Amino acid sequence: MRVLLAISALLVGCGGTPSADAAQGSPSTAPAPRETAAAAACAPTTSRDAAGVITANGTFGVVGDTSTPSATAMNEPLLVVRRGAVAGDRLDLRFVQLAQSAPATWVEYGVQARTHPSPWGEVTFEAGWKPIGFAGSCWRVLADGADTGLVLEVRP
């Protein structure tokens, strides 16, 4: 599996990216601690369809949960599904950090569909939590360049 990590200089409190409050014109006295800011800003997708798949748009979904503890993120699969997917399909995933709580602003890699029955068909994309497994981080999922509406949380 090809994994690309884009590590940027997120120097919160050291002249780095301004806080969301500052960007919106609200006064900000001091940056919030990273884990507190991540927890407050992250609302993982929880809506499930009739089949039990977590989805925001009915095209892409997650089988299981959209939140995981960082302690198990290194070993647990993230099962992504796409309606109409067949064995051998490829899905390019990009995870964009939402809460400035991880050393990477985005993580990108591609995965092949594997035969593994799901509520949406006969294949899943086993993406893995490991590349985004930073404690207290929050991620928006893009698939093949399109926003899926899915938000994932990695708890401390």
MOMO-V610782 format. One record per residue. N is the residue number from 1. OMEGA is omega as a letter, one per 30 degrees, with the letter a starting at -180 (NA if undefined). Layout:
BEGIN
n=N omega=OMEGA
n=N omega=OMEGA
END
This chain:
BEGIN
n=1 omega=l
n=2 omega=l
n=3 omega=l
n=4 omega=l
n=5 omega=l
n=6 omega=a
n=7 omega=l
n=8 omega=a
n=9 omega=l
n=10 omega=a
n=11 omega=a
n=12 omega=a
n=13 omega=a
n=14 omega=l
n=15 omega=a
n=16 omega=a
n=17 omega=l
n=18 omega=l
n=19 omega=l
n=20 omega=l
n=21 omega=a
n=22 omega=a
n=23 omega=a
n=24 omega=l
n=25 omega=l
n=26 omega=l
n=27 omega=l
n=28 omega=a
n=29 omega=l
n=30 omega=l
n=31 omega=l
n=32 omega=l
n=33 omega=a
n=34 omega=a
n=35 omega=l
n=36 omega=l
n=37 omega=a
n=38 omega=a
n=39 omega=a
n=40 omega=a
n=41 omega=a
n=42 omega=l
n=43 omega=a
n=44 omega=l
n=45 omega=a
n=46 omega=a
n=47 omega=a
n=48 omega=l
n=49 omega=a
n=50 omega=a
n=51 omega=l
n=52 omega=l
n=53 omega=l
n=54 omega=a
n=55 omega=l
n=56 omega=a
n=57 omega=l
n=58 omega=l
n=59 omega=l
n=60 omega=l
n=61 omega=l
n=62 omega=l
n=63 omega=a
n=64 omega=a
n=65 omega=l
n=66 omega=l
n=67 omega=a
n=68 omega=l
n=69 omega=a
n=70 omega=a
n=71 omega=l
n=72 omega=a
n=73 omega=a
n=74 omega=a
n=75 omega=a
n=76 omega=l
n=77 omega=l
n=78 omega=a
n=79 omega=l
n=80 omega=l
n=81 omega=l
n=82 omega=l
n=83 omega=l
n=84 omega=a
n=85 omega=l
n=86 omega=l
n=87 omega=l
n=88 omega=l
n=89 omega=l
n=90 omega=l
n=91 omega=l
n=92 omega=a
n=93 omega=l
n=94 omega=l
n=95 omega=a
n=96 omega=a
n=97 omega=a
n=98 omega=a
n=99 omega=a
n=100 omega=a
n=101 omega=l
n=102 omega=a
n=103 omega=l
n=104 omega=l
n=105 omega=l
n=106 omega=l
n=107 omega=a
n=108 omega=l
n=109 omega=l
n=110 omega=l
n=111 omega=l
n=112 omega=l
n=113 omega=l
n=114 omega=l
n=115 omega=l
n=116 omega=a
n=117 omega=l
n=118 omega=l
n=119 omega=a
n=120 omega=a
n=121 omega=a
n=122 omega=a
n=123 omega=l
n=124 omega=l
n=125 omega=a
n=126 omega=a
n=127 omega=a
n=128 omega=l
n=129 omega=a
n=130 omega=a
n=131 omega=l
n=132 omega=a
n=133 omega=l
n=134 omega=a
n=135 omega=l
n=136 omega=a
n=137 omega=a
n=138 omega=a
n=139 omega=l
n=140 omega=a
n=141 omega=l
n=142 omega=l
n=143 omega=a
n=144 omega=l
n=145 omega=a
n=146 omega=l
n=147 omega=l
n=148 omega=a
n=149 omega=a
n=150 omega=l
n=151 omega=a
n=152 omega=l
n=153 omega=l
n=154 omega=a
n=155 omega=l
n=156 omega=NA
END
